[in-house]
């Protein structure tokens, strides 16, 4: 079970949009209306953002970049 399984479409949309903006400095606008209301698509996109962050944190250069952008991590 995923942490996102109990979230509504509106909650997932907000989470995805906010997280995308935090990472890329803009809200996603490339999705179709059908995708925007699709629970599985939203969960996939959110998980892809988490994967992106994990890959960045895995390297010294990526971690330095994230920290320079204001991200803070627990050790």
PDB file of N, CA, C and O in Angstrom, chain B, residues numbered from 101:
ATOM      1  N   UNK B 101       0.843  -1.190   0.000  1.00  0.00           N
ATOM      2  CA  UNK B 101       0.000   0.000   0.000  1.00  0.00           C
ATOM      3  C   UNK B 101       0.883   1.247   0.000  1.00  0.00           C
ATOM      4  O   UNK B 101       1.850   1.341   0.756  1.00  0.00           O
ATOM      5  N   UNK B 102       0.541   2.178  -0.840  1.00  0.00           N
ATOM      6  CA  UNK B 102       1.289   3.420  -0.985  1.00  0.00           C
ATOM      7  C   UNK B 102       0.725   4.479  -0.048  1.00  0.00           C
ATOM      8  O   UNK B 102      -0.446   4.438   0.331  1.00  0.00           O
ATOM      9  N   UNK B 103       1.578   5.423   0.315  1.00  0.00           N
ATOM     10  CA  UNK B 103       1.119   6.529   1.157  1.00  0.00           C
ATOM     11  C   UNK B 103       0.085   7.385   0.428  1.00  0.00           C
ATOM     12  O   UNK B 103      -0.617   8.175   1.059  1.00  0.00           O
ATOM     13  N   UNK B 104      -0.014   7.240  -0.867  1.00  0.00           N
ATOM     14  CA  UNK B 104      -0.928   8.043  -1.674  1.00  0.00           C
ATOM     15  C   UNK B 104      -2.279   7.367  -1.908  1.00  0.00           C
ATOM     16  O   UNK B 104      -3.184   7.981  -2.473  1.00  0.00           O
ATOM     17  N   UNK B 105      -2.425   6.110  -1.481  1.00  0.00           N
ATOM     18  CA  UNK B 105      -3.643   5.354  -1.771  1.00  0.00           C
ATOM     19  C   UNK B 105      -4.888   5.942  -1.119  1.00  0.00           C
ATOM     20  O   UNK B 105      -5.989   5.765  -1.640  1.00  0.00           O
ATOM     21  N   UNK B 106      -4.746   6.626  -0.010  1.00  0.00           N
ATOM     22  CA  UNK B 106      -5.905   7.178   0.679  1.00  0.00           C
ATOM     23  C   UNK B 106      -6.154   8.642   0.346  1.00  0.00           C
ATOM     24  O   UNK B 106      -6.995   9.288   0.972  1.00  0.00           O
ATOM     25  N   UNK B 107      -5.429   9.167  -0.632  1.00  0.00           N
ATOM     26  CA  UNK B 107      -5.594  10.568  -1.015  1.00  0.00           C
ATOM     27  C   UNK B 107      -6.607  10.693  -2.152  1.00  0.00           C
ATOM     28  O   UNK B 107      -6.690   9.829  -3.025  1.00  0.00           O
ATOM     29  N   UNK B 108      -7.369  11.777  -2.126  1.00  0.00           N
ATOM     30  CA  UNK B 108      -8.331  12.048  -3.197  1.00  0.00           C
ATOM     31  C   UNK B 108      -7.596  12.593  -4.417  1.00  0.00           C
ATOM     32  O   UNK B 108      -6.412  12.923  -4.353  1.00  0.00           O
ATOM     33  N   UNK B 109      -8.317  12.679  -5.519  1.00  0.00           N
ATOM     34  CA  UNK B 109      -7.741  13.245  -6.736  1.00  0.00           C
ATOM     35  C   UNK B 109      -7.270  14.671  -6.466  1.00  0.00           C
ATOM     36  O   UNK B 109      -6.168  15.042  -6.869  1.00  0.00           O
ATOM     37  N   UNK B 110      -8.079  15.466  -5.796  1.00  0.00           N
ATOM     38  CA  UNK B 110      -7.714  16.856  -5.512  1.00  0.00           C
ATOM     39  C   UNK B 110      -6.463  16.929  -4.639  1.00  0.00           C
ATOM     40  O   UNK B 110      -5.604  17.784  -4.859  1.00  0.00           O
ATOM     41  N   UNK B 111      -6.354  16.052  -3.663  1.00  0.00           N
ATOM     42  CA  UNK B 111      -5.162  16.040  -2.807  1.00  0.00           C
ATOM     43  C   UNK B 111      -3.916  15.655  -3.598  1.00  0.00           C
ATOM     44  O   UNK B 111      -2.856  16.258  -3.430  1.00  0.00           O
ATOM     45  N   UNK B 112      -4.048  14.652  -4.456  1.00  0.00           N
ATOM     46  CA  UNK B 112      -2.917  14.230  -5.286  1.00  0.00           C
ATOM     47  C   UNK B 112      -2.516  15.325  -6.269  1.00  0.00           C
ATOM     48  O   UNK B 112      -1.328  15.552  -6.498  1.00  0.00           O
ATOM     49  N   UNK B 113      -3.497  15.999  -6.846  1.00  0.00           N
ATOM     50  CA  UNK B 113      -3.203  17.099  -7.767  1.00  0.00           C
ATOM     51  C   UNK B 113      -2.419  18.195  -7.056  1.00  0.00           C
ATOM     52  O   UNK B 113      -1.435  18.708  -7.589  1.00  0.00           O
ATOM     53  N   UNK B 114      -2.856  18.551  -5.856  1.00  0.00           N
ATOM     54  CA  UNK B 114      -2.163  19.584  -5.093  1.00  0.00           C
ATOM     55  C   UNK B 114      -0.762  19.169  -4.708  1.00  0.00           C
ATOM     56  O   UNK B 114       0.178  19.955  -4.830  1.00  0.00           O
ATOM     57  N   UNK B 115      -0.614  17.930  -4.241  1.00  0.00           N
ATOM     58  CA  UNK B 115       0.698  17.413  -3.847  1.00  0.00           C
ATOM     59  C   UNK B 115       1.644  17.428  -5.038  1.00  0.00           C
ATOM     60  O   UNK B 115       2.771  17.914  -4.942  1.00  0.00           O
ATOM     61  N   UNK B 116       1.176  16.892  -6.162  1.00  0.00           N
ATOM     62  CA  UNK B 116       2.005  16.816  -7.361  1.00  0.00           C
ATOM     63  C   UNK B 116       2.400  18.203  -7.846  1.00  0.00           C
ATOM     64  O   UNK B 116       3.570  18.453  -8.136  1.00  0.00           O
ATOM     65  N   UNK B 117       1.443  19.091  -7.932  1.00  0.00           N
ATOM     66  CA  UNK B 117       1.710  20.441  -8.434  1.00  0.00           C
ATOM     67  C   UNK B 117       2.696  21.178  -7.526  1.00  0.00           C
ATOM     68  O   UNK B 117       3.630  21.816  -8.013  1.00  0.00           O
ATOM     69  N   UNK B 118       2.493  21.094  -6.223  1.00  0.00           N
ATOM     70  CA  UNK B 118       3.382  21.770  -5.272  1.00  0.00           C
ATOM     71  C   UNK B 118       4.793  21.180  -5.293  1.00  0.00           C
ATOM     72  O   UNK B 118       5.781  21.915  -5.276  1.00  0.00           O
ATOM     73  N   UNK B 119       4.879  19.850  -5.330  1.00  0.00           N
ATOM     74  CA  UNK B 119       6.186  19.182  -5.324  1.00  0.00           C
ATOM     75  C   UNK B 119       6.934  19.488  -6.619  1.00  0.00           C
ATOM     76  O   UNK B 119       8.134  19.762  -6.591  1.00  0.00           O
ATOM     77  N   UNK B 120       6.239  19.445  -7.743  1.00  0.00           N
ATOM     78  CA  UNK B 120       6.854  19.765  -9.031  1.00  0.00           C
ATOM     79  C   UNK B 120       7.395  21.191  -9.003  1.00  0.00           C
ATOM     80  O   UNK B 120       8.509  21.443  -9.462  1.00  0.00           O
ATOM     81  N   UNK B 121       6.619  22.114  -8.471  1.00  0.00           N
ATOM     82  CA  UNK B 121       7.060  23.511  -8.400  1.00  0.00           C
ATOM     83  C   UNK B 121       8.272  23.656  -7.487  1.00  0.00           C
ATOM     84  O   UNK B 121       9.187  24.425  -7.784  1.00  0.00           O
ATOM     85  N   UNK B 122       8.283  22.924  -6.382  1.00  0.00           N
ATOM     86  CA  UNK B 122       9.420  22.987  -5.459  1.00  0.00           C
ATOM     87  C   UNK B 122      10.706  22.507  -6.129  1.00  0.00           C
ATOM     88  O   UNK B 122      11.784  23.032  -5.853  1.00  0.00           O
ATOM     89  N   UNK B 123      10.593  21.524  -6.994  1.00  0.00           N
ATOM     90  CA  UNK B 123      11.781  20.974  -7.664  1.00  0.00           C
ATOM     91  C   UNK B 123      12.196  21.815  -8.873  1.00  0.00           C
ATOM     92  O   UNK B 123      13.370  22.151  -9.022  1.00  0.00           O
ATOM     93  N   UNK B 124      11.246  22.151  -9.723  1.00  0.00           N
ATOM     94  CA  UNK B 124      11.563  22.765 -11.020  1.00  0.00           C
ATOM     95  C   UNK B 124      11.223  24.257 -11.115  1.00  0.00           C
ATOM     96  O   UNK B 124      11.471  24.883 -12.145  1.00  0.00           O
ATOM     97  N   UNK B 125      10.664  24.820 -10.058  1.00  0.00           N
ATOM     98  CA  UNK B 125      10.309  26.247  -9.999  1.00  0.00           C
ATOM     99  C   UNK B 125       9.163  26.642 -10.924  1.00  0.00           C
ATOM    100  O   UNK B 125       8.999  27.824 -11.227  1.00  0.00           O
ATOM    101  N   UNK B 126       8.378  25.686 -11.372  1.00  0.00           N
ATOM    102  CA  UNK B 126       7.155  25.988 -12.112  1.00  0.00           C
ATOM    103  C   UNK B 126       6.183  24.829 -11.932  1.00  0.00           C
ATOM    104  O   UNK B 126       6.586  23.689 -11.699  1.00  0.00           O
ATOM    105  N   UNK B 127       4.920  25.136 -12.044  1.00  0.00           N
ATOM    106  CA  UNK B 127       3.893  24.098 -11.916  1.00  0.00           C
ATOM    107  C   UNK B 127       3.757  23.356 -13.247  1.00  0.00           C
ATOM    108  O   UNK B 127       3.897  23.957 -14.312  1.00  0.00           O
ATOM    109  N   UNK B 128       3.486  22.064 -13.186  1.00  0.00           N
ATOM    110  CA  UNK B 128       3.365  21.283 -14.418  1.00  0.00           C
ATOM    111  C   UNK B 128       2.138  21.720 -15.221  1.00  0.00           C
ATOM    112  O   UNK B 128       1.059  21.919 -14.662  1.00  0.00           O
ATOM    113  N   UNK B 129       2.312  21.865 -16.512  1.00  0.00           N
ATOM    114  CA  UNK B 129       1.211  22.284 -17.390  1.00  0.00           C
ATOM    115  C   UNK B 129       1.158  21.458 -18.671  1.00  0.00           C
ATOM    116  O   UNK B 129       0.469  21.838 -19.617  1.00  0.00           O
ATOM    117  N   UNK B 130       1.866  20.347 -18.718  1.00  0.00           N
ATOM    118  CA  UNK B 130       1.971  19.565 -19.939  1.00  0.00           C
ATOM    119  C   UNK B 130       1.005  18.388 -19.980  1.00  0.00           C
ATOM    120  O   UNK B 130       0.952  17.681 -20.986  1.00  0.00           O
ATOM    121  N   UNK B 131       0.247  18.162 -18.921  1.00  0.00           N
ATOM    122  CA  UNK B 131      -0.643  17.006 -18.833  1.00  0.00           C
ATOM    123  C   UNK B 131      -1.959  17.275 -19.572  1.00  0.00           C
ATOM    124  O   UNK B 131      -2.340  18.423 -19.805  1.00  0.00           O
ATOM    125  N   UNK B 132      -2.629  16.197 -19.928  1.00  0.00           N
ATOM    126  CA  UNK B 132      -3.958  16.325 -20.512  1.00  0.00           C
ATOM    127  C   UNK B 132      -4.983  16.378 -19.378  1.00  0.00           C
ATOM    128  O   UNK B 132      -4.668  16.049 -18.234  1.00  0.00           O
ATOM    129  N   UNK B 133      -6.183  16.784 -19.695  1.00  0.00           N
ATOM    130  CA  UNK B 133      -7.264  16.797 -18.701  1.00  0.00           C
ATOM    131  C   UNK B 133      -7.503  15.389 -18.175  1.00  0.00           C
ATOM    132  O   UNK B 133      -7.711  15.190 -16.978  1.00  0.00           O
ATOM    133  N   UNK B 134      -7.472  14.417 -19.076  1.00  0.00           N
ATOM    134  CA  UNK B 134      -7.675  13.021 -18.667  1.00  0.00           C
ATOM    135  C   UNK B 134      -6.598  12.583 -17.671  1.00  0.00           C
ATOM    136  O   UNK B 134      -6.917  11.950 -16.664  1.00  0.00           O
ATOM    137  N   UNK B 135      -5.346  12.903 -17.932  1.00  0.00           N
ATOM    138  CA  UNK B 135      -4.270  12.558 -17.011  1.00  0.00           C
ATOM    139  C   UNK B 135      -4.463  13.255 -15.660  1.00  0.00           C
ATOM    140  O   UNK B 135      -4.282  12.641 -14.609  1.00  0.00           O
ATOM    141  N   UNK B 136      -4.829  14.531 -15.695  1.00  0.00           N
ATOM    142  CA  UNK B 136      -4.948  15.335 -14.489  1.00  0.00           C
ATOM    143  C   UNK B 136      -5.970  14.761 -13.507  1.00  0.00           C
ATOM    144  O   UNK B 136      -5.867  14.995 -12.303  1.00  0.00           O
ATOM    145  N   UNK B 137      -6.950  14.016 -14.009  1.00  0.00           N
ATOM    146  CA  UNK B 137      -7.971  13.416 -13.150  1.00  0.00           C
ATOM    147  C   UNK B 137      -7.791  11.908 -12.980  1.00  0.00           C
ATOM    148  O   UNK B 137      -8.682  11.229 -12.469  1.00  0.00           O
ATOM    149  N   UNK B 138      -6.651  11.390 -13.404  1.00  0.00           N
ATOM    150  CA  UNK B 138      -6.366   9.959 -13.322  1.00  0.00           C
ATOM    151  C   UNK B 138      -5.490   9.671 -12.100  1.00  0.00           C
ATOM    152  O   UNK B 138      -4.342  10.109 -12.030  1.00  0.00           O
ATOM    153  N   UNK B 139      -6.046   8.928 -11.139  1.00  0.00           N
ATOM    154  CA  UNK B 139      -5.322   8.623  -9.897  1.00  0.00           C
ATOM    155  C   UNK B 139      -3.982   7.937 -10.165  1.00  0.00           C
ATOM    156  O   UNK B 139      -2.961   8.315  -9.590  1.00  0.00           O
ATOM    157  N   UNK B 140      -3.988   6.949 -11.022  1.00  0.00           N
ATOM    158  CA  UNK B 140      -2.759   6.189 -11.277  1.00  0.00           C
ATOM    159  C   UNK B 140      -1.699   7.049 -11.950  1.00  0.00           C
ATOM    160  O   UNK B 140      -0.517   6.940 -11.626  1.00  0.00           O
ATOM    161  N   UNK B 141      -2.108   7.899 -12.880  1.00  0.00           N
ATOM    162  CA  UNK B 141      -1.144   8.789 -13.523  1.00  0.00           C
ATOM    163  C   UNK B 141      -0.532   9.737 -12.507  1.00  0.00           C
ATOM    164  O   UNK B 141       0.682   9.941 -12.502  1.00  0.00           O
ATOM    165  N   UNK B 142      -1.360  10.318 -11.643  1.00  0.00           N
ATOM    166  CA  UNK B 142      -0.854  11.238 -10.621  1.00  0.00           C
ATOM    167  C   UNK B 142       0.126  10.532  -9.687  1.00  0.00           C
ATOM    168  O   UNK B 142       1.190  11.070  -9.378  1.00  0.00           O
ATOM    169  N   UNK B 143      -0.227   9.341  -9.242  1.00  0.00           N
ATOM    170  CA  UNK B 143       0.672   8.583  -8.353  1.00  0.00           C
ATOM    171  C   UNK B 143       1.997   8.281  -9.053  1.00  0.00           C
ATOM    172  O   UNK B 143       3.062   8.387  -8.445  1.00  0.00           O
ATOM    173  N   UNK B 144       1.929   7.906 -10.324  1.00  0.00           N
ATOM    174  CA  UNK B 144       3.150   7.619 -11.083  1.00  0.00           C
ATOM    175  C   UNK B 144       4.035   8.858 -11.180  1.00  0.00           C
ATOM    176  O   UNK B 144       5.245   8.782 -10.968  1.00  0.00           O
ATOM    177  N   UNK B 145       3.431   9.988 -11.500  1.00  0.00           N
ATOM    178  CA  UNK B 145       4.191  11.227 -11.625  1.00  0.00           C
ATOM    179  C   UNK B 145       4.819  11.635 -10.284  1.00  0.00           C
ATOM    180  O   UNK B 145       5.967  12.077 -10.246  1.00  0.00           O
ATOM    181  N   UNK B 146       4.077  11.489  -9.206  1.00  0.00           N
ATOM    182  CA  UNK B 146       4.613  11.807  -7.873  1.00  0.00           C
ATOM    183  C   UNK B 146       5.783  10.891  -7.552  1.00  0.00           C
ATOM    184  O   UNK B 146       6.822  11.351  -7.079  1.00  0.00           O
ATOM    185  N   UNK B 147       5.620   9.597  -7.808  1.00  0.00           N
ATOM    186  CA  UNK B 147       6.716   8.656  -7.552  1.00  0.00           C
ATOM    187  C   UNK B 147       7.931   8.968  -8.419  1.00  0.00           C
ATOM    188  O   UNK B 147       9.068   8.793  -7.979  1.00  0.00           O
ATOM    189  N   UNK B 148       7.701   9.429  -9.648  1.00  0.00           N
ATOM    190  CA  UNK B 148       8.815   9.821 -10.519  1.00  0.00           C
ATOM    191  C   UNK B 148       9.573  11.014  -9.940  1.00  0.00           C
ATOM    192  O   UNK B 148      10.799  11.073 -10.028  1.00  0.00           O
ATOM    193  N   UNK B 149       8.853  11.954  -9.355  1.00  0.00           N
ATOM    194  CA  UNK B 149       9.514  13.098  -8.710  1.00  0.00           C
ATOM    195  C   UNK B 149      10.336  12.642  -7.505  1.00  0.00           C
ATOM    196  O   UNK B 149      11.449  13.123  -7.291  1.00  0.00           O
ATOM    197  N   UNK B 150       9.793  11.722  -6.729  1.00  0.00           N
ATOM    198  CA  UNK B 150      10.549  11.194  -5.585  1.00  0.00           C
ATOM    199  C   UNK B 150      11.800  10.458  -6.063  1.00  0.00           C
ATOM    200  O   UNK B 150      12.865  10.591  -5.460  1.00  0.00           O
ATOM    201  N   UNK B 151      11.676   9.687  -7.138  1.00  0.00           N
ATOM    202  CA  UNK B 151      12.837   8.991  -7.714  1.00  0.00           C
ATOM    203  C   UNK B 151      13.893   9.998  -8.163  1.00  0.00           C
ATOM    204  O   UNK B 151      15.087   9.795  -7.940  1.00  0.00           O
ATOM    205  N   UNK B 152      13.456  11.068  -8.789  1.00  0.00           N
ATOM    206  CA  UNK B 152      14.371  12.127  -9.228  1.00  0.00           C
ATOM    207  C   UNK B 152      15.139  12.692  -8.034  1.00  0.00           C
ATOM    208  O   UNK B 152      16.358  12.850  -8.091  1.00  0.00           O
ATOM    209  N   UNK B 153      14.426  12.991  -6.966  1.00  0.00           N
ATOM    210  CA  UNK B 153      15.072  13.534  -5.764  1.00  0.00           C
ATOM    211  C   UNK B 153      16.049  12.527  -5.159  1.00  0.00           C
ATOM    212  O   UNK B 153      17.148  12.899  -4.747  1.00  0.00           O
ATOM    213  N   UNK B 154      15.656  11.260  -5.106  1.00  0.00           N
ATOM    214  CA  UNK B 154      16.542  10.228  -4.561  1.00  0.00           C
ATOM    215  C   UNK B 154      17.830  10.115  -5.364  1.00  0.00           C
ATOM    216  O   UNK B 154      18.907   9.950  -4.792  1.00  0.00           O
ATOM    217  N   UNK B 155      17.724  10.202  -6.679  1.00  0.00           N
ATOM    218  CA  UNK B 155      18.918  10.140  -7.528  1.00  0.00           C
ATOM    219  C   UNK B 155      19.810  11.355  -7.307  1.00  0.00           C
ATOM    220  O   UNK B 155      21.035  11.233  -7.284  1.00  0.00           O
ATOM    221  N   UNK B 156      19.202  12.521  -7.146  1.00  0.00           N
ATOM    222  CA  UNK B 156      19.988  13.733  -6.878  1.00  0.00           C
ATOM    223  C   UNK B 156      20.714  13.615  -5.537  1.00  0.00           C
ATOM    224  O   UNK B 156      21.885  13.977  -5.425  1.00  0.00           O
ATOM    225  N   UNK B 157      20.018  13.112  -4.528  1.00  0.00           N
ATOM    226  CA  UNK B 157      20.615  12.991  -3.191  1.00  0.00           C
ATOM    227  C   UNK B 157      21.711  11.934  -3.134  1.00  0.00           C
ATOM    228  O   UNK B 157      22.530  11.943  -2.214  1.00  0.00           O
ATOM    229  N   UNK B 158      21.736  11.026  -4.103  1.00  0.00           N
ATOM    230  CA  UNK B 158      22.673   9.910  -4.078  1.00  0.00           C
ATOM    231  C   UNK B 158      24.090  10.296  -4.494  1.00  0.00           C
ATOM    232  O   UNK B 158      25.026   9.528  -4.270  1.00  0.00           O
ATOM    233  N   UNK B 159      24.260  11.469  -5.093  1.00  0.00           N
ATOM    234  CA  UNK B 159      25.591  11.871  -5.521  1.00  0.00           C
ATOM    235  C   UNK B 159      25.998  13.153  -4.799  1.00  0.00           C
ATOM    236  O   UNK B 159      25.145  13.980  -4.477  1.00  0.00           O
ATOM    237  N   UNK B 160      27.276  13.317  -4.547  1.00  0.00           N
ATOM    238  CA  UNK B 160      27.725  14.559  -3.899  1.00  0.00           C
ATOM    239  C   UNK B 160      27.347  15.804  -4.699  1.00  0.00           C
ATOM    240  O   UNK B 160      26.930  16.809  -4.123  1.00  0.00           O
ATOM    241  N   UNK B 161      27.491  15.742  -6.018  1.00  0.00           N
ATOM    242  CA  UNK B 161      27.156  16.903  -6.851  1.00  0.00           C
ATOM    243  C   UNK B 161      25.662  17.201  -6.804  1.00  0.00           C
ATOM    244  O   UNK B 161      25.260  18.360  -6.704  1.00  0.00           O
ATOM    245  N   UNK B 162      24.855  16.174  -6.874  1.00  0.00           N
ATOM    246  CA  UNK B 162      23.414  16.363  -6.820  1.00  0.00           C
ATOM    247  C   UNK B 162      22.969  16.906  -5.481  1.00  0.00           C
ATOM    248  O   UNK B 162      22.126  17.801  -5.405  1.00  0.00           O
ATOM    249  N   UNK B 163      23.545  16.356  -4.423  1.00  0.00           N
ATOM    250  CA  UNK B 163      23.212  16.829  -3.069  1.00  0.00           C
ATOM    251  C   UNK B 163      23.637  18.289  -2.904  1.00  0.00           C
ATOM    252  O   UNK B 163      22.899  19.086  -2.324  1.00  0.00           O
ATOM    253  N   UNK B 164      24.810  18.641  -3.405  1.00  0.00           N
ATOM    254  CA  UNK B 164      25.287  20.026  -3.314  1.00  0.00           C
ATOM    255  C   UNK B 164      24.356  20.961  -4.080  1.00  0.00           C
ATOM    256  O   UNK B 164      24.053  22.060  -3.616  1.00  0.00           O
ATOM    257  N   UNK B 165      23.906  20.523  -5.247  1.00  0.00           N
ATOM    258  CA  UNK B 165      22.986  21.346  -6.027  1.00  0.00           C
ATOM    259  C   UNK B 165      21.686  21.558  -5.268  1.00  0.00           C
ATOM    260  O   UNK B 165      21.192  22.682  -5.177  1.00  0.00           O
ATOM    261  N   UNK B 166      21.133  20.490  -4.727  1.00  0.00           N
ATOM    262  CA  UNK B 166      19.888  20.611  -3.983  1.00  0.00           C
ATOM    263  C   UNK B 166      20.046  21.522  -2.770  1.00  0.00           C
ATOM    264  O   UNK B 166      19.181  22.349  -2.486  1.00  0.00           O
ATOM    265  N   UNK B 167      21.155  21.363  -2.063  1.00  0.00           N
ATOM    266  CA  UNK B 167      21.392  22.204  -0.885  1.00  0.00           C
ATOM    267  C   UNK B 167      21.553  23.660  -1.287  1.00  0.00           C
ATOM    268  O   UNK B 167      21.113  24.554  -0.564  1.00  0.00           O
ATOM    269  N   UNK B 168      22.185  23.910  -2.441  1.00  0.00           N
ATOM    270  CA  UNK B 168      22.340  25.292  -2.904  1.00  0.00           C
ATOM    271  C   UNK B 168      21.000  25.917  -3.284  1.00  0.00           C
ATOM    272  O   UNK B 168      20.859  27.140  -3.302  1.00  0.00           O
ATOM    273  N   UNK B 169      20.022  25.070  -3.586  1.00  0.00           N
ATOM    274  CA  UNK B 169      18.686  25.541  -3.928  1.00  0.00           C
ATOM    275  C   UNK B 169      17.777  25.632  -2.696  1.00  0.00           C
ATOM    276  O   UNK B 169      16.597  25.967  -2.805  1.00  0.00           O
ATOM    277  N   UNK B 170      18.347  25.328  -1.521  1.00  0.00           N
ATOM    278  CA  UNK B 170      17.593  25.481  -0.289  1.00  0.00           C
ATOM    279  C   UNK B 170      17.000  24.211   0.307  1.00  0.00           C
ATOM    280  O   UNK B 170      16.333  24.267   1.340  1.00  0.00           O
ATOM    281  N   UNK B 171      17.233  23.066  -0.330  1.00  0.00           N
ATOM    282  CA  UNK B 171      16.734  21.814   0.237  1.00  0.00           C
ATOM    283  C   UNK B 171      17.584  21.432   1.427  1.00  0.00           C
ATOM    284  O   UNK B 171      18.798  21.635   1.419  1.00  0.00           O
ATOM    285  N   UNK B 172      16.957  20.879   2.452  1.00  0.00           N
ATOM    286  CA  UNK B 172      17.661  20.411   3.643  1.00  0.00           C
ATOM    287  C   UNK B 172      17.318  18.940   3.846  1.00  0.00           C
ATOM    288  O   UNK B 172      16.187  18.511   3.621  1.00  0.00           O
ATOM    289  N   UNK B 173      18.322  18.177   4.277  1.00  0.00           N
ATOM    290  CA  UNK B 173      18.138  16.748   4.437  1.00  0.00           C
ATOM    291  C   UNK B 173      18.610  16.306   5.811  1.00  0.00           C
ATOM    292  O   UNK B 173      19.563  16.853   6.366  1.00  0.00           O
ATOM    293  N   UNK B 174      17.921  15.298   6.351  1.00  0.00           N
ATOM    294  CA  UNK B 174      18.368  14.692   7.603  1.00  0.00           C
ATOM    295  C   UNK B 174      19.429  13.653   7.270  1.00  0.00           C
ATOM    296  O   UNK B 174      19.314  12.943   6.271  1.00  0.00           O
ATOM    297  N   UNK B 175      20.439  13.561   8.084  1.00  0.00           N
ATOM    298  CA  UNK B 175      21.476  12.539   7.850  1.00  0.00           C
ATOM    299  C   UNK B 175      21.123  11.236   8.534  1.00  0.00           C
ATOM    300  O   UNK B 175      21.878  10.268   8.445  1.00  0.00           O
TER     301      UNK B 175
END
